[in-house]
Amino acid sequence: MPPPDSDPEEVKRWWHSLTPGQQDRVKQWFPNTLRNRDGIPIAVRNELNLSVLQRELTRLQNGWLSRDGVWHTDTDKLADLRALRDTLAAHPGTSLILLDT
């Protein structure tokens, strides 16, 4: 895998040099490295970011228990991610190529 500061064209060449099986393994092993990386195909970035979006929605909907026994959730972030999900659903064909969680 090219270093993080690599030119997007170098990343693109690297990605297309992989077999489909290798691409699948890299997506499984390094989803967070690939999902916002210039040079990775938009369809791949979208696929990986949609998975992260769903995982974050589930995590925030479930909340979490802190060490002091207080139940938490980030309602603002949850509302933002729900709005993003709804916007994507309202605009078929739109890709989620950057997601900062």
Biopython code that builds the backbone (N, CA, C, O; Angstrom):
import numpy as np
from Bio.PDB.StructureBuilder import StructureBuilder

atoms = [
    (1, "MET", "N", (0.849, -1.171, 0.000)),
    (1, "MET", "CA", (0.000, 0.000, 0.000)),
    (1, "MET", "C", (0.899, 1.240, 0.000)),
    (1, "MET", "O", (1.866, 1.309, 0.759)),
    (2, "PRO", "N", (0.580, 2.205, -0.844)),
    (2, "PRO", "CA", (1.392, 3.421, -0.873)),
    (2, "PRO", "C", (1.305, 4.179, 0.457)),
    (2, "PRO", "O", (0.293, 4.099, 1.154)),
    (3, "PRO", "N", (2.358, 4.908, 0.803)),
    (3, "PRO", "CA", (2.338, 5.689, 2.045)),
    (3, "PRO", "C", (1.206, 6.725, 2.036)),
    (3, "PRO", "O", (0.710, 7.089, 0.970)),
    (4, "PRO", "N", (0.800, 7.198, 3.213)),
    (4, "PRO", "CA", (-0.324, 8.135, 3.307)),
    (4, "PRO", "C", (-0.177, 9.419, 2.487)),
    (4, "PRO", "O", (-1.181, 9.972, 2.038)),
    (5, "ASP", "N", (1.025, 9.895, 2.286)),
    (5, "ASP", "CA", (1.222, 11.158, 1.559)),
    (5, "ASP", "C", (1.427, 10.944, 0.055)),
    (5, "ASP", "O", (1.883, 11.849, -0.644)),
    (6, "SER", "N", (1.097, 9.766, -0.435)),
    (6, "SER", "CA", (1.304, 9.448, -1.854)),
    (6, "SER", "C", (0.369, 10.246, -2.749)),
    (6, "SER", "O", (-0.733, 10.625, -2.354)),
    (7, "ASP", "N", (0.837, 10.488, -3.954)),
    (7, "ASP", "CA", (0.040, 11.149, -4.977)),
    (7, "ASP", "C", (-1.175, 10.274, -5.311)),
    (7, "ASP", "O", (-1.032, 9.056, -5.418)),
    (8, "PRO", "N", (-2.364, 10.864, -5.477)),
    (8, "PRO", "CA", (-3.551, 10.068, -5.807)),
    (8, "PRO", "C", (-3.381, 9.191, -7.046)),
    (8, "PRO", "O", (-3.955, 8.103, -7.110)),
    (9, "GLU", "N", (-2.610, 9.641, -8.023)),
    (9, "GLU", "CA", (-2.375, 8.814, -9.216)),
    (9, "GLU", "C", (-1.596, 7.554, -8.864)),
    (9, "GLU", "O", (-1.852, 6.487, -9.421)),
    (10, "GLU", "N", (-0.648, 7.674, -7.941)),
    (10, "GLU", "CA", (0.110, 6.503, -7.491)),
    (10, "GLU", "C", (-0.816, 5.527, -6.761)),
    (10, "GLU", "O", (-0.730, 4.314, -6.955)),
    (11, "VAL", "N", (-1.693, 6.065, -5.928)),
    (11, "VAL", "CA", (-2.660, 5.228, -5.207)),
    (11, "VAL", "C", (-3.574, 4.516, -6.204)),
    (11, "VAL", "O", (-3.859, 3.327, -6.060)),
    (12, "LYS", "N", (-4.027, 5.252, -7.208)),
    (12, "LYS", "CA", (-4.902, 4.680, -8.237)),
    (12, "LYS", "C", (-4.200, 3.544, -8.977)),
    (12, "LYS", "O", (-4.783, 2.480, -9.182)),
    (13, "ARG", "N", (-2.946, 3.770, -9.378)),
    (13, "ARG", "CA", (-2.192, 2.714, -10.071)),
    (13, "ARG", "C", (-2.042, 1.494, -9.174)),
    (13, "ARG", "O", (-2.224, 0.365, -9.629)),
    (14, "TRP", "N", (-1.715, 1.706, -7.912)),
    (14, "TRP", "CA", (-1.569, 0.601, -6.971)),
    (14, "TRP", "C", (-2.878, -0.184, -6.869)),
    (14, "TRP", "O", (-2.878, -1.411, -6.960)),
    (15, "TRP", "N", (-3.989, 0.526, -6.678)),
    (15, "TRP", "CA", (-5.280, -0.144, -6.520)),
    (15, "TRP", "C", (-5.603, -1.013, -7.730)),
    (15, "TRP", "O", (-6.019, -2.162, -7.582)),
    (16, "HIS", "N", (-5.413, -0.467, -8.914)),
    (16, "HIS", "CA", (-5.754, -1.197, -10.138)),
    (16, "HIS", "C", (-4.748, -2.306, -10.463)),
    (16, "HIS", "O", (-5.003, -3.135, -11.336)),
    (17, "SER", "N", (-3.614, -2.325, -9.770)),
    (17, "SER", "CA", (-2.657, -3.418, -9.961)),
    (17, "SER", "C", (-3.065, -4.661, -9.161)),
    (17, "SER", "O", (-2.536, -5.749, -9.389)),
    (18, "LEU", "N", (-3.997, -4.497, -8.234)),
    (18, "LEU", "CA", (-4.449, -5.612, -7.402)),
    (18, "LEU", "C", (-5.517, -6.430, -8.128)),
    (18, "LEU", "O", (-6.289, -5.897, -8.926)),
    (19, "THR", "N", (-5.546, -7.712, -7.843)),
    (19, "THR", "CA", (-6.632, -8.552, -8.358)),
    (19, "THR", "C", (-7.899, -8.230, -7.560)),
    (19, "THR", "O", (-7.807, -7.649, -6.479)),
    (20, "PRO", "N", (-9.079, -8.595, -8.070)),
    (20, "PRO", "CA", (-10.302, -8.369, -7.293)),
    (20, "PRO", "C", (-10.246, -9.013, -5.897)),
    (20, "PRO", "O", (-10.734, -8.434, -4.927)),
    (21, "GLY", "N", (-9.663, -10.184, -5.801)),
    (21, "GLY", "CA", (-9.526, -10.840, -4.501)),
    (21, "GLY", "C", (-8.633, -10.055, -3.555)),
    (21, "GLY", "O", (-8.934, -9.924, -2.369)),
    (22, "GLN", "N", (-7.525, -9.530, -4.087)),
    (22, "GLN", "CA", (-6.636, -8.715, -3.266)),
    (22, "GLN", "C", (-7.335, -7.428, -2.826)),
    (22, "GLN", "O", (-7.189, -6.996, -1.682)),
    (23, "GLN", "N", (-8.087, -6.826, -3.732)),
    (23, "GLN", "CA", (-8.829, -5.615, -3.382)),
    (23, "GLN", "C", (-9.812, -5.900, -2.244)),
    (23, "GLN", "O", (-9.933, -5.107, -1.310)),
    (24, "ASP", "N", (-10.508, -7.025, -2.326)),
    (24, "ASP", "CA", (-11.452, -7.391, -1.264)),
    (24, "ASP", "C", (-10.748, -7.552, 0.075)),
    (24, "ASP", "O", (-11.247, -7.094, 1.102)),
    (25, "ARG", "N", (-9.587, -8.203, 0.066)),
    (25, "ARG", "CA", (-8.845, -8.398, 1.314)),
    (25, "ARG", "C", (-8.365, -7.065, 1.880)),
    (25, "ARG", "O", (-8.445, -6.840, 3.088)),
    (26, "VAL", "N", (-7.870, -6.190, 1.024)),
    (26, "VAL", "CA", (-7.402, -4.881, 1.491)),
    (26, "VAL", "C", (-8.576, -4.093, 2.078)),
    (26, "VAL", "O", (-8.419, -3.410, 3.090)),
    (27, "LYS", "N", (-9.746, -4.186, 1.448)),
    (27, "LYS", "CA", (-10.930, -3.498, 1.984)),
    (27, "LYS", "C", (-11.301, -4.053, 3.361)),
    (27, "LYS", "O", (-11.701, -3.298, 4.247)),
    (28, "GLN", "N", (-11.170, -5.359, 3.541)),
    (28, "GLN", "CA", (-11.494, -5.974, 4.832)),
    (28, "GLN", "C", (-10.476, -5.602, 5.903)),
    (28, "GLN", "O", (-10.846, -5.323, 7.044)),
    (29, "TRP", "N", (-9.202, -5.596, 5.540)),
    (29, "TRP", "CA", (-8.138, -5.379, 6.515)),
    (29, "TRP", "C", (-7.893, -3.905, 6.828)),
    (29, "TRP", "O", (-7.533, -3.567, 7.956)),
    (30, "PHE", "N", (-8.082, -3.032, 5.853)),
    (30, "PHE", "CA", (-7.719, -1.621, 6.021)),
    (30, "PHE", "C", (-8.841, -0.663, 5.598)),
    (30, "PHE", "O", (-8.580, 0.285, 4.857)),
    (31, "PRO", "N", (-10.069, -0.883, 6.044)),
    (31, "PRO", "CA", (-11.157, -0.021, 5.569)),
    (31, "PRO", "C", (-10.949, 1.451, 5.918)),
    (31, "PRO", "O", (-11.254, 2.325, 5.106)),
    (32, "ASN", "N", (-10.442, 1.732, 7.097)),
    (32, "ASN", "CA", (-10.267, 3.134, 7.491)),
    (32, "ASN", "C", (-9.134, 3.816, 6.744)),
    (32, "ASN", "O", (-9.135, 5.038, 6.598)),
    (33, "THR", "N", (-8.183, 3.053, 6.276)),
    (33, "THR", "CA", (-7.093, 3.621, 5.483)),
    (33, "THR", "C", (-7.579, 3.969, 4.084)),
    (33, "THR", "O", (-7.118, 4.945, 3.492)),
    (34, "LEU", "N", (-8.494, 3.190, 3.558)),
    (34, "LEU", "CA", (-8.949, 3.362, 2.175)),
    (34, "LEU", "C", (-10.114, 4.322, 2.015)),
    (34, "LEU", "O", (-10.200, 5.003, 0.993)),
    (35, "ARG", "N", (-11.007, 4.400, 2.978)),
    (35, "ARG", "CA", (-12.320, 5.004, 2.766)),
    (35, "ARG", "C", (-12.316, 6.491, 2.446)),
    (35, "ARG", "O", (-13.255, 6.977, 1.816)),
    (36, "ASN", "N", (-11.305, 7.220, 2.852)),
    (36, "ASN", "CA", (-11.238, 8.655, 2.560)),
    (36, "ASN", "C", (-10.018, 9.013, 1.715)),
    (36, "ASN", "O", (-9.635, 10.180, 1.638)),
    (37, "ARG", "N", (-9.416, 8.023, 1.089)),
    (37, "ARG", "CA", (-8.131, 8.212, 0.408)),
    (37, "ARG", "C", (-8.294, 8.552, -1.062)),
    (37, "ARG", "O", (-8.894, 7.789, -1.820)),
    (38, "ASP", "N", (-7.761, 9.692, -1.464)),
    (38, "ASP", "CA", (-7.777, 10.074, -2.875)),
    (38, "ASP", "C", (-6.990, 9.050, -3.683)),
    (38, "ASP", "O", (-5.902, 8.625, -3.292)),
    (39, "GLY", "N", (-7.562, 8.666, -4.812)),
    (39, "GLY", "CA", (-6.955, 7.660, -5.678)),
    (39, "GLY", "C", (-7.677, 6.324, -5.605)),
    (39, "GLY", "O", (-7.576, 5.506, -6.520)),
    (40, "ILE", "N", (-8.411, 6.104, -4.505)),
    (40, "ILE", "CA", (-9.238, 4.900, -4.383)),
    (40, "ILE", "C", (-10.543, 5.178, -5.124)),
    (40, "ILE", "O", (-11.098, 6.267, -4.980)),
    (41, "PRO", "N", (-11.053, 4.228, -5.914)),
    (41, "PRO", "CA", (-12.285, 4.472, -6.670)),
    (41, "PRO", "C", (-13.442, 4.943, -5.776)),
    (41, "PRO", "O", (-13.599, 4.491, -4.642)),
    (42, "ILE", "N", (-14.229, 5.846, -6.312)),
    (42, "ILE", "CA", (-15.351, 6.413, -5.567)),
    (42, "ILE", "C", (-16.296, 5.324, -5.074)),
    (42, "ILE", "O", (-16.784, 5.398, -3.946)),
    (43, "ALA", "N", (-16.561, 4.324, -5.891)),
    (43, "ALA", "CA", (-17.480, 3.252, -5.480)),
    (43, "ALA", "C", (-16.965, 2.524, -4.238)),
    (43, "ALA", "O", (-17.751, 2.147, -3.369)),
    (44, "VAL", "N", (-15.658, 2.326, -4.153)),
    (44, "VAL", "CA", (-15.060, 1.651, -2.999)),
    (44, "VAL", "C", (-15.159, 2.551, -1.773)),
    (44, "VAL", "O", (-15.545, 2.100, -0.695)),
    (45, "ARG", "N", (-14.812, 3.816, -1.939)),
    (45, "ARG", "CA", (-14.890, 4.759, -0.820)),
    (45, "ARG", "C", (-16.322, 4.863, -0.307)),
    (45, "ARG", "O", (-16.557, 4.877, 0.901)),
    (46, "ASN", "N", (-17.268, 4.937, -1.226)),
    (46, "ASN", "CA", (-18.676, 5.021, -0.852)),
    (46, "ASN", "C", (-19.096, 3.781, -0.058)),
    (46, "ASN", "O", (-19.721, 3.897, 0.996)),
    (47, "GLU", "N", (-18.751, 2.608, -0.564)),
    (47, "GLU", "CA", (-19.100, 1.351, 0.117)),
    (47, "GLU", "C", (-18.563, 1.335, 1.547)),
    (47, "GLU", "O", (-19.289, 1.010, 2.487)),
    (48, "LEU", "N", (-17.297, 1.685, 1.701)),
    (48, "LEU", "CA", (-16.670, 1.651, 3.021)),
    (48, "LEU", "C", (-17.242, 2.722, 3.943)),
    (48, "LEU", "O", (-17.463, 2.464, 5.126)),
    (49, "ASN", "N", (-17.484, 3.919, 3.415)),
    (49, "ASN", "CA", (-18.026, 4.993, 4.244)),
    (49, "ASN", "C", (-19.474, 4.739, 4.648)),
    (49, "ASN", "O", (-19.876, 5.108, 5.751)),
    (50, "LEU", "N", (-20.262, 4.118, 3.778)),
    (50, "LEU", "CA", (-21.634, 3.777, 4.157)),
    (50, "LEU", "C", (-21.648, 2.765, 5.302)),
    (50, "LEU", "O", (-22.509, 2.831, 6.180)),
    (51, "SER", "N", (-20.706, 1.839, 5.295)),
    (51, "SER", "CA", (-20.600, 0.876, 6.404)),
    (51, "SER", "C", (-20.260, 1.587, 7.709)),
    (51, "SER", "O", (-20.829, 1.284, 8.758)),
    (52, "VAL", "N", (-19.332, 2.532, 7.637)),
    (52, "VAL", "CA", (-18.953, 3.294, 8.832)),
    (52, "VAL", "C", (-20.130, 4.140, 9.310)),
    (52, "VAL", "O", (-20.391, 4.224, 10.510)),
    (53, "LEU", "N", (-20.838, 4.763, 8.376)),
    (53, "LEU", "CA", (-22.005, 5.566, 8.737)),
    (53, "LEU", "C", (-23.019, 4.714, 9.494)),
    (53, "LEU", "O", (-23.510, 5.130, 10.543)),
    (54, "GLN", "N", (-23.338, 3.537, 8.983)),
    (54, "GLN", "CA", (-24.306, 2.668, 9.654)),
    (54, "GLN", "C", (-23.800, 2.222, 11.019)),
    (54, "GLN", "O", (-24.565, 2.182, 11.983)),
    (55, "ARG", "N", (-22.533, 1.890, 11.105)),
    (55, "ARG", "CA", (-21.953, 1.464, 12.383)),
    (55, "ARG", "C", (-22.017, 2.593, 13.416)),
    (55, "ARG", "O", (-22.343, 2.357, 14.580)),
    (56, "GLU", "N", (-21.705, 3.819, 12.987)),
    (56, "GLU", "CA", (-21.755, 4.967, 13.895)),
    (56, "GLU", "C", (-23.189, 5.268, 14.324)),
    (56, "GLU", "O", (-23.434, 5.582, 15.489)),
    (57, "LEU", "N", (-24.135, 5.175, 13.393)),
    (57, "LEU", "CA", (-25.541, 5.385, 13.756)),
    (57, "LEU", "C", (-25.976, 4.378, 14.821)),
    (57, "LEU", "O", (-26.621, 4.745, 15.803)),
    (58, "THR", "N", (-25.625, 3.130, 14.623)),
    (58, "THR", "CA", (-25.985, 2.087, 15.587)),
    (58, "THR", "C", (-25.336, 2.349, 16.939)),
    (58, "THR", "O", (-25.988, 2.243, 17.978)),
    (59, "ARG", "N", (-24.057, 2.688, 16.926)),
    (59, "ARG", "CA", (-23.337, 2.957, 18.178)),
    (59, "ARG", "C", (-23.979, 4.111, 18.940)),
    (59, "ARG", "O", (-24.184, 4.024, 20.150)),
    (60, "LEU", "N", (-24.296, 5.190, 18.230)),
    (60, "LEU", "CA", (-24.876, 6.353, 18.895)),
    (60, "LEU", "C", (-26.314, 6.097, 19.341)),
    (60, "LEU", "O", (-26.737, 6.600, 20.382)),
    (61, "GLN", "N", (-27.064, 5.325, 18.567)),
    (61, "GLN", "CA", (-28.432, 4.989, 18.977)),
    (61, "GLN", "C", (-28.421, 4.133, 20.242)),
    (61, "GLN", "O", (-29.286, 4.281, 21.105)),
    (62, "ASN", "N", (-27.449, 3.248, 20.347)),
    (62, "ASN", "CA", (-27.342, 2.375, 21.517)),
    (62, "ASN", "C", (-26.794, 3.105, 22.733)),
    (62, "ASN", "O", (-27.110, 2.744, 23.866)),
    (63, "GLY", "N", (-25.981, 4.120, 22.511)),
    (63, "GLY", "CA", (-25.347, 4.820, 23.619)),
    (63, "GLY", "C", (-24.267, 3.971, 24.259)),
    (63, "GLY", "O", (-23.944, 2.886, 23.775)),
    (64, "TRP", "N", (-23.714, 4.472, 25.349)),
    (64, "TRP", "CA", (-22.666, 3.732, 26.043)),
    (64, "TRP", "C", (-22.675, 4.108, 27.517)),
    (64, "TRP", "O", (-23.113, 5.192, 27.900)),
    (65, "LEU", "N", (-22.190, 3.205, 28.314)),
    (65, "LEU", "CA", (-22.138, 3.369, 29.758)),
    (65, "LEU", "C", (-20.732, 3.785, 30.152)),
    (65, "LEU", "O", (-19.765, 3.097, 29.825)),
    (66, "SER", "N", (-20.612, 4.908, 30.854)),
    (66, "SER", "CA", (-19.291, 5.368, 31.289)),
    (66, "SER", "C", (-18.870, 4.620, 32.546)),
    (66, "SER", "O", (-19.657, 3.882, 33.138)),
    (67, "ARG", "N", (-17.635, 4.818, 32.939)),
    (67, "ARG", "CA", (-17.104, 4.132, 34.129)),
    (67, "ARG", "C", (-17.873, 4.503, 35.396)),
    (67, "ARG", "O", (-17.965, 3.709, 36.332)),
    (68, "ASP", "N", (-18.423, 5.715, 35.413)),
    (68, "ASP", "CA", (-19.161, 6.143, 36.604)),
    (68, "ASP", "C", (-20.632, 5.715, 36.576)),
    (68, "ASP", "O", (-21.422, 6.149, 37.414)),
    (69, "GLY", "N", (-20.997, 4.866, 35.613)),
    (69, "GLY", "CA", (-22.338, 4.313, 35.558)),
    (69, "GLY", "C", (-23.378, 5.200, 34.904)),
    (69, "GLY", "O", (-24.577, 4.952, 35.033)),
    (70, "VAL", "N", (-22.928, 6.239, 34.197)),
    (70, "VAL", "CA", (-23.856, 7.149, 33.525)),
    (70, "VAL", "C", (-23.987, 6.734, 32.059)),
    (70, "VAL", "O", (-22.992, 6.473, 31.383)),
    (71, "TRP", "N", (-25.235, 6.679, 31.581)),
    (71, "TRP", "CA", (-25.501, 6.315, 30.193)),
    (71, "TRP", "C", (-25.355, 7.550, 29.318)),
    (71, "TRP", "O", (-25.880, 8.614, 29.644)),
    (72, "HIS", "N", (-24.636, 7.406, 28.195)),
    (72, "HIS", "CA", (-24.357, 8.548, 27.328)),
    (72, "HIS", "C", (-24.762, 8.269, 25.885)),
    (72, "HIS", "O", (-24.820, 7.123, 25.439)),
    (73, "THR", "N", (-25.034, 9.342, 25.185)),
    (73, "THR", "CA", (-25.109, 9.330, 23.734)),
    (73, "THR", "C", (-24.828, 10.755, 23.276)),
    (73, "THR", "O", (-25.052, 11.710, 24.019)),
    (74, "ASP", "N", (-24.350, 10.888, 22.083)),
    (74, "ASP", "CA", (-24.073, 12.209, 21.517)),
    (74, "ASP", "C", (-25.235, 12.541, 20.588)),
    (74, "ASP", "O", (-25.218, 12.195, 19.406)),
    (75, "THR", "N", (-26.242, 13.215, 21.135)),
    (75, "THR", "CA", (-27.463, 13.466, 20.371)),
    (75, "THR", "C", (-27.225, 14.387, 19.178)),
    (75, "THR", "O", (-27.876, 14.235, 18.144)),
    (76, "ASP", "N", (-26.304, 15.336, 19.305)),
    (76, "ASP", "CA", (-26.017, 16.228, 18.175)),
    (76, "ASP", "C", (-25.388, 15.464, 17.019)),
    (76, "ASP", "O", (-25.776, 15.630, 15.862)),
    (77, "LYS", "N", (-24.408, 14.624, 17.349)),
    (77, "LYS", "CA", (-23.749, 13.845, 16.300)),
    (77, "LYS", "C", (-24.728, 12.848, 15.681)),
    (77, "LYS", "O", (-24.723, 12.640, 14.467)),
    (78, "LEU", "N", (-25.558, 12.242, 16.505)),
    (78, "LEU", "CA", (-26.560, 11.310, 15.997)),
    (78, "LEU", "C", (-27.500, 12.020, 15.027)),
    (78, "LEU", "O", (-27.819, 11.480, 13.968)),
    (79, "ALA", "N", (-27.941, 13.216, 15.375)),
    (79, "ALA", "CA", (-28.826, 13.982, 14.489)),
    (79, "ALA", "C", (-28.122, 14.321, 13.181)),
    (79, "ALA", "O", (-28.727, 14.241, 12.112)),
    (80, "ASP", "N", (-26.845, 14.701, 13.261)),
    (80, "ASP", "CA", (-26.081, 15.021, 12.045)),
    (80, "ASP", "C", (-25.956, 13.805, 11.132)),
    (80, "ASP", "O", (-26.143, 13.913, 9.920)),
    (81, "LEU", "N", (-25.642, 12.653, 11.711)),
    (81, "LEU", "CA", (-25.475, 11.447, 10.903)),
    (81, "LEU", "C", (-26.805, 10.966, 10.328)),
    (81, "LEU", "O", (-26.848, 10.449, 9.211)),
    (82, "ARG", "N", (-27.880, 11.132, 11.076)),
    (82, "ARG", "CA", (-29.202, 10.789, 10.531)),
    (82, "ARG", "C", (-29.548, 11.697, 9.353)),
    (82, "ARG", "O", (-30.088, 11.241, 8.345)),
    (83, "ALA", "N", (-29.234, 12.982, 9.487)),
    (83, "ALA", "CA", (-29.495, 13.924, 8.391)),
    (83, "ALA", "C", (-28.675, 13.548, 7.160)),
    (83, "ALA", "O", (-29.171, 13.613, 6.036)),
    (84, "LEU", "N", (-27.425, 13.157, 7.374)),
    (84, "LEU", "CA", (-26.578, 12.720, 6.263)),
    (84, "LEU", "C", (-27.169, 11.484, 5.598)),
    (84, "LEU", "O", (-27.276, 11.426, 4.373)),
    (85, "ARG", "N", (-27.551, 10.501, 6.400)),
    (85, "ARG", "CA", (-28.172, 9.278, 5.869)),
    (85, "ARG", "C", (-29.424, 9.603, 5.056)),
    (85, "ARG", "O", (-29.623, 9.060, 3.969)),
    (86, "ASP", "N", (-30.257, 10.483, 5.583)),
    (86, "ASP", "CA", (-31.501, 10.845, 4.896)),
    (86, "ASP", "C", (-31.229, 11.610, 3.606)),
    (86, "ASP", "O", (-31.926, 11.418, 2.610)),
    (87, "THR", "N", (-30.224, 12.469, 3.621)),
    (87, "THR", "CA", (-29.852, 13.213, 2.413)),
    (87, "THR", "C", (-29.362, 12.261, 1.330)),
    (87, "THR", "O", (-29.735, 12.398, 0.165)),
    (88, "LEU", "N", (-28.537, 11.309, 1.705)),
    (88, "LEU", "CA", (-28.052, 10.324, 0.737)),
    (88, "LEU", "C", (-29.211, 9.510, 0.164)),
    (88, "LEU", "O", (-29.248, 9.231, -1.035)),
    (89, "ALA", "N", (-30.151, 9.135, 1.020)),
    (89, "ALA", "CA", (-31.302, 8.349, 0.558)),
    (89, "ALA", "C", (-32.186, 9.157, -0.391)),
    (89, "ALA", "O", (-32.795, 8.599, -1.304)),
    (90, "ALA", "N", (-32.254, 10.461, -0.175)),
    (90, "ALA", "CA", (-33.099, 11.326, -1.008)),
    (90, "ALA", "C", (-32.461, 11.662, -2.351)),
    (90, "ALA", "O", (-33.123, 12.192, -3.243)),
    (91, "HIS", "N", (-31.180, 11.352, -2.491)),
    (91, "HIS", "CA", (-30.453, 11.671, -3.726)),
    (91, "HIS", "C", (-29.733, 10.427, -4.246)),
    (91, "HIS", "O", (-28.515, 10.314, -4.107)),
    (92, "PRO", "N", (-30.475, 9.498, -4.843)),
    (92, "PRO", "CA", (-29.858, 8.276, -5.369)),
    (92, "PRO", "C", (-28.705, 8.603, -6.321)),
    (92, "PRO", "O", (-28.777, 9.542, -7.114)),
    (93, "GLY", "N", (-27.673, 7.825, -6.223)),
    (93, "GLY", "CA", (-26.511, 8.040, -7.078)),
    (93, "GLY", "C", (-25.453, 8.924, -6.439)),
    (93, "GLY", "O", (-24.344, 9.047, -6.958)),
    (94, "THR", "N", (-25.796, 9.544, -5.302)),
    (94, "THR", "CA", (-24.823, 10.358, -4.582)),
    (94, "THR", "C", (-23.887, 9.425, -3.823)),
    (94, "THR", "O", (-24.325, 8.427, -3.250)),
    (95, "SER", "N", (-22.603, 9.751, -3.820)),
    (95, "SER", "CA", (-21.611, 8.916, -3.143)),
    (95, "SER", "C", (-21.076, 9.614, -1.904)),
    (95, "SER", "O", (-20.920, 10.835, -1.876)),
    (96, "LEU", "N", (-20.803, 8.828, -0.895)),
    (96, "LEU", "CA", (-20.207, 9.318, 0.344)),
    (96, "LEU", "C", (-18.715, 9.009, 0.279)),
    (96, "LEU", "O", (-18.280, 7.920, 0.652)),
    (97, "ILE", "N", (-17.933, 9.983, -0.200)),
    (97, "ILE", "CA", (-16.509, 9.717, -0.428)),
    (97, "ILE", "C", (-15.621, 10.236, 0.695)),
    (97, "ILE", "O", (-14.417, 9.982, 0.695)),
    (98, "LEU", "N", (-16.201, 10.961, 1.655)),
    (98, "LEU", "CA", (-15.432, 11.447, 2.799)),
    (98, "LEU", "C", (-16.342, 11.451, 4.008)),
    (98, "LEU", "O", (-17.414, 12.056, 3.981)),
    (99, "LEU", "N", (-15.924, 10.781, 5.067)),
    (99, "LEU", "CA", (-16.696, 10.745, 6.306)),
    (99, "LEU", "C", (-15.719, 10.811, 7.460)),
    (99, "LEU", "O", (-14.889, 9.919, 7.637)),
    (100, "ASP", "N", (-15.821, 11.866, 8.242)),
    (100, "ASP", "CA", (-14.964, 12.049, 9.410)),
    (100, "ASP", "C", (-15.793, 11.762, 10.645)),
    (100, "ASP", "O", (-16.696, 12.527, 10.983)),
    (101, "THR", "N", (-15.495, 10.672, 11.313)),
    (101, "THR", "CA", (-16.254, 10.309, 12.502)),
    (101, "THR", "C", (-15.416, 10.579, 13.720)),
    (101, "THR", "O", (-15.863, 10.342, 14.842)),
]
sb = StructureBuilder()
sb.init_structure("model")
sb.init_model(0)
sb.init_chain("A")
sb.init_seg("    ")
for serial, (resi, resn, name, xyz) in enumerate(atoms, 1):
    if name == "N":
        sb.init_residue(resn, " ", resi, " ")
    sb.init_atom(name, np.array(xyz, "f"), 0.0, 1.0, " ", f" {name:<3s}", serial, name[0])
structure = sb.get_structure()
